[in-house]
Amino acid sequence: MIKLNHAGYRCPDPQCPGHHRTYRSVEADALALPHFTYGLDLVLLVGQLRLREHQTVDEIHQEVLKRLEPLGVKIARREILYLFEAYCTLLRASSEAKDDVEWLAQVQKNGGIIVSVDGIQPEKGFDQVYLVRDALTGRVLAAENVTSSETAVMKALLAPVVALEVERKVKVLGTITDAQESELRAVEELWPEVPQQVCQFHALRDASQGAYAADKKIKTAMRQQLQPKLRAVRQQLKKQIPQAQPEEAEQLAVLDDYAAGLVTALNTDGLWAEPGEAVSNATVGSRLDGWREQMAQLLSEGTLSELERECLSECLQVLSNLRPYLVQCYDHKDFPRTNNAMERSIRALKTQYRRVSGRKNWNAYLLRYGRYVAYAAWWEQDTAHRQQLELRTGQLDRARWRELRQETTTAHREQLTRFRFRHKRHAYLNSLEDRWAAAAPPHSLP
């Protein structure tokens, strides 16, 4: 860490045509962001201590003070938060995939990208945080806060991917989304010729909601009745095995294993499945259609109870609606069947904040920083990527930085307004009344 005094210079001759032009060192300007007292190295340090080392603001403040002490420089605690917000904006500004040569080479090796889209709404009625990710490399391609999930908004969210396709000739091999109509329409309109896969986990979960609720109710009743009896039997067997003859002890041990299996079955959700063979879209689609026909025939026979008919009808209806999108992933080796990798990346953002703060509620954090820190995992995966981030921040387009900085300030102002209304409502409403009185015209509005 160094201390640098940097100033601009002009020609001292008033008659010189370039007298009003200021000359500055380009290399010195690259060491710090515009209008920042502290350099890029300190901004990156604060961000890495926060997100990688999971340090609190006070811990980061003490660490930075220790490093600045030999230079005779101090820093305020509030400045740490200011530098972290600058780091978040740096992550966003430096993460444009179309400029990442190493990643583009990896994409070319993969033959293209598979676009994964998912969103999370931390608080109902407020913004949703949407992420767009390449399912093959795990790279976040776009992250935005949006106020609605309409098709037009989703298409705007996917604009960076379209830019990759146009400017860098990156091929879109397919898409995977949740069973949300606006997401499906957006990817279908943008890439009508590629496979559009719906997350099978979400689709089957939606199809089986009624059956799952009924099954859970029955299973809970079975568990309440059988589990105490099985435990009593196992306790009795444990007492009898040491006192029994060898042949009888072996039989009792087998019975104990049976009882253990039953206890496990009562507490296990889901089904067992053998590893599947190599299949194609046509094969899996044929099997799915055959099963749907069997279930439809069973439904028409009239042998099911009213609850069973209701659950099965709901399941078949959901599968029928999503059938064109359920089996699009089997013809490509690395095409994911579910969007669970995206879900895990979102869960990692929440876990990261809980480790940093110790707080369980992550809503405000995701709304404020989610579309910035989503890029951090890519740059923090190894030393090479961290060095690449440092290089890219030094070469950052200053105009782009100012644009994103203004965008960040506007978004944070909106979130601050919500905070004030929730926690300082009377003061906030009084300030609105004062502003209205100052801005109101002298005569009444028509």
N, C-alpha and C positions, 0 to 999 in steps of 0.2 A: 504494500500500500504506500502510495506516494502523495506528497502535497505539491500541487501545481498552481502557480500563479499565471493566469493566461489573460491577455488583453489584446484588443484590436489596435491597429495603427493606421494613420492617414498621412498623406503627404503634407508636410508643414508649409509648403508653398501655396498661398492662396490663389496664385495665378495658374496653378497646375490644373489641367482638365479633370484629373481624377482626384481632386482635393477632397471631395465629399464621399469618396468611396473608402470603406473600411476593409482592411486586409487582416485576416485571421489565419491561424495555423489549422489546416484541415485535420492533421493528425491529433492535435490537441483537442479540437472540437469533437473528435470521435471518441474521446475518453469519457465524455459525460453527455447526458441528455440536455436538450435545450432548456436554459433557465434553471438548471440544477446546480446546487453548490457541491454536492457529493457525486463522485464518479460512478461509471457503470459497474466497476468492480464491487463497490459497496452495495449498489442496488441488487446485483446478482447474489451477493453474500446474504443479504437480508432475506431474499426469497428462498434461497436454498436452506438456510437455517430454519425457516418457518415450515416449509413443505417437506423437506427431506429429513431434517433432524427433529421436526415436530416440537420446536422450542416456542415458548410463550413470548409475548412482546417484551416482558421484563427481562427474560433471559437473553433475548437478542440484543436488547439495549445494553446490558452489561458487557456482552461479548464485543459489541461494536466499540463501546467506550474503551475497552481494554486495548483494542487494535489501534484506535486513534490517539491514545495517550502519548506514544513516542513523538507524534507530530504536533502535539500541543493543541489538538482540535477536540471539541466536544460536540455532542449531538443530543437533542431533546428526545424524550420518549415518544412524543407525538410524531416526530420526524420519522421514526421507525415505521409507523403505520402508513405514513405518506410514501415512504420508499417501497413498502410492500405493494401498495396500490400501483406504483410505477412499475414494479416487477411484473405484476399481473398484466398490465398493458403491454409490457415488453414481450411477454410470452405470446400474447395474441398477435402482436405486430410481427414477430419473428417466426411465426408458425404457418405462413402461407405455403402450402404444399407445392405449389407450382414453381417455387424457387429452390426447393430442396433437391439438389442434384443426386445425393446418395439415395434418397428415398425413391426418386424417379427411376434410378437404375434397378432398385429392388422390384418396383412395380413392373418394369419391362421384363424382368426375369420371371415374374409370376404370370405374365401375359395380360395383366390388367388389374382392376380393382373390383371388389364386391362391396357395394354401398349398403351400409347398415344405418338405419335411422331409428332413433328412440327419443322419448322426452320424459320429463318428470315435472310435476307441478307441486312444488314444496308447500304452497298454501293455496287453498281453493279461492278463486276469484282474483288471483294475481297472476304474474307472469309464469310461463312455463319455460324451463330450460331444455332446449333441444340440442342433441349431439348428432353429428354425422361422422361416420367412422368407416375406414377401410377394414373389412372383416379379415382380410388376408394378412395384413401387416400390423393391424392394431392402431394405425395412425388416425388421430382425430383430424378430420378435414374441415369441419365447421362446428361452431358452438355459438348459440344465440339465445337470448331471452326474447320470447315472443308473447304477445298478448292474446293470440288466438291460434288455432291449429287448422285454419282453412287451407284449401288446396293452394291458393295463390301464395299464402305465407310459406307453406312447405316448399313451393317451387323457388321462392326467393332464398330460403334457407339452403337449398341445394345448388345455388348459383356458383359457389366455388368449385363444385364438382364439374359443372358444365364448363367452367373456364378451363379446368384441367383437360377436359376432353377436346376443347377447341384449340387452346394454345399449346398444349404439350402432347396432344394426340394420345392421351391415356384412354384405354379401352375400358368401358364399363361391362363387366362380365355378367352382372346380375345385381339384384337388390334384395334386401331382407328387411322387413318391417313388421310391426305389430299389426293386428287385425283392425287398424283404424282406417276408415274410409278415405279421409283426406290425404293420408300418407300414401295409400295405394294409388289414388288418382294422380297424385303429383308424380310419382315415379313412373307410372304408366304413360303419362303424357310426355315426360322428358325422355324416357327410354322404352318405347313401345316394343322394340324388337328383342329385348333381353329377358331372361327368366325373372319373374317377380315372385319371390318366395315370401310366404307369411310365416312368422315364427310358430312352429308346430306346438311349442309349449303353451303359448298364449291361446292359440286356436282351440286346442284340446281342453284347456282349462275353462274357456268360455263355453264350450260344448257340453262339458260335464258338470257345470255348476249345480244344476238341480239334482243330478244323480249323486254327486259328491256329498251334498248336504244331507240327502236321505241316507246314504251309506254311512256317513260319519255318525249320524244319530243311532243307527242300528248297531254299529260297531262299538259305540260308547256304552250302549245298554249291554251288549255281550261282554265287554271288558269288565263292567261293574259286577256282572253275575259270575263270570268264570274265573277272573283273576284271583279273588280271595281263595276259591276252592283249589286252584292250581298251586298257589303258594303253600296252602296247608298240606296238599299231597306231597309237594317237594320237601317240605320240612320233615314230614313223616318218613319219606324215603331216605333222607339224609341220616336220620336216626337209626333206621333199620339196616342200612348197608354195612356198617362196621360190625354188627352182631350176626350177620347172616353167613351161611356156608358159602364157599367160593362160587358154586353154580348159581345159587339163589342171589348172591350179591351181584353177579353179572347181569341177571335178569332185572334186578332192581335198578341197576345203573342205566340199563337201556330204557326203562320206564321213566327214569329221571331225565334222560336226554329228550324223550318224547315230550315230557311236560315243559322242558325248557324251550323246545321248538314251538309249542303252542303259545307260551307266554310271548315269545318273539313275534309270532304271527299276529297276536292281538295288538301289539304295539308297533307294527310296521305298516306304513302307508305306501301305496303304489303296488306295482306288479313286478314279478321277476321276468327277465327276458334274456334269452341266449344271444350271444354276439351274432349279428346279422351277416349274411353273405353279401357279396357285391351285387348291387341291384341298380336298375335304371328307373327313370321317371315313369316309363311305360309299365314296368313290372309293379312298382309300388302303387301306381294309380289304378292298375287292374285289380290288385288285391283290395285296395280301399273301396273301389266301386262294388266289388263282389260282397264285401262285408256290409256295405250300406244296403245292398239289395236283400241280403239275408235278414237284416234288422227291420227293413221295411215290410218284408213278408211276415216276420214275427209280429210286427205291430198290427198287421191286418188280420191276423188269426183270432184275435180277441181272447187270448189266453192270459194276458198280462193284467195286473191290477191297475187301478186308475193312476196311482202314483208312478208305477213303472211305465205306463204309456205316456204320461206327461213328461217324464225325464228323457225317455228315448226319443220322443217327438222333438224335444228341444235340441237334443244332441244331433239328430239327423238334419234338422233345419240349419243349424250353424255350419255343419260340415258341408252341406249342399251349397250354402252361400259362398264358402271359402274354397270349394273344391278346385277352382282353376289355379289357386296360389299355394296349395298345400304340398304338392309333390313336384317342385321345380328344381330341387337341389341335388338330385341323385346322379345326374349326368356329368356333373363337374366334381372332381375329386375332393377339392377343399371347400366346397360350397356348404356353409353351415345350415343345419336344419332348424336351429333356434337362434334367437337373438340374445342368448344368455351371456355371451361374451360382453356385449354392450351393457347388459344389466350389471355384470360384475364390475365393469369400469365405473359405472355410476355409483355402485355401492362402495367402491374404493375411495371416491371423493368424500363420501359421508364418513367412512372410517378414518380417513386422514384428518378431517376436522375434529372428530372425537378424540383422536390421539393428541392433537395440538392443544385443544381447549379443555378436554375433560367433560364437555357438555354433550348431552344426548340429542338435543334439538339442533338440527343442522339446516333448518329452513332458511333463516336469514343469510347464512353463509353461502348457500347455493345460489340464492337470488342475487347476492352482491358479487360473488367471485366465481360462480360455477362456470361461466363461459370463458373464463381466463385460465383457471387452474386445471381445466380439463386437458389442456395441452401439456401440463407439467410432466405427466407420466412418460411421455415420449422422450423428453429431453433429459429426464433423470434416470433413464434405464441403465446407462453406463457412462464411463469417463469420456469416451469418444463423442457421445451425443452432448454431454455437458460442454465440452470444448467447442463443438459446433455451434451451440447456442451462444457462447461468448463471442465467437467470430461473427455470427449473424447480427447480434445486437450492435457490434461496432460498425457494421456496414448498413445499419438501418436507415431507410429513407425518412428524413426528418419531417417531410410533409405528411407521410403516412402516420408517423408517430403523433403529430399534432391532431390529425383527424380522429384517431382512436382515443386520444386523451380527452378531446372534447366530448366524444360519444360516451366515454366512461363517466365523465363529470355529470352529464345530463342524466344518465341512468341512475347514478348514485343520488342525485338531487330528488328524483322521484321516490326512491326508497327511503330517503331521509324524511320526506313529507309524510309517508305512511307511518314511520316510527313516531314522529311528533304527534300525529293524530291519535295514535294508540296510547302513548305514554304521557303526553302532555297536552291532552285534548283541549282543556279550557284555554290555556295560553295560546295554542295554535289557532283556535277559533277566534279569539280576541285579536290576534295579529291579522287574520283574514278580514275581520270587520274594519280594522284600522286601515288596511290597504285599500279596501273597497271605498271607504269614506274619502281617502286621499285621491283615488282614481275616478270617483263618481263625478259626472258632469253637474254643473250648478242647477240644471233643470231636470225634471223627471223624464225618464225614458218613455217613449210612446208605447 
